[in-house]
C-alpha cells in the first residue's frame, strides 16, 4: 500500500534540523505549520498574499522539474516581497503541493519572514 505521508526535512538559519511528516495532497506550508516549524509563519494562510512562508529548496529537488514543478507567475511576483534575500532556489511553501516524488525534500529556512 502506498504511504499517504512523506518525510520533510527543515534546516533553520542557525543549523537546527527538524524532520516532520507531510500528508500527500496538502501544501508544504500546511505540513510545516502542522509539524510545528515556527519559521514558516504563513500569515495569509496560503492565499499567496504575504510571502511569510518563504523557504529555500535544497538540491536535488530545486532543479528537478520532474519532482518539483517550477513556480508560477504569481509566485514569482510574490517572491519579490520576501524579507530575506531571494535566491534561485527560493519558493513559497504554500505553492508546493506534496507528492510522493517529494519524499525526503530538504528545505532551508530564512532567518526571518518579516
Helices and strands as residue ranges (DSSP letters): E 5-11, E 17-23, H 28-34, E 54-57, H 73-78, G 79-81, E 90-92, G 93-95, G 100-102, E 105-109
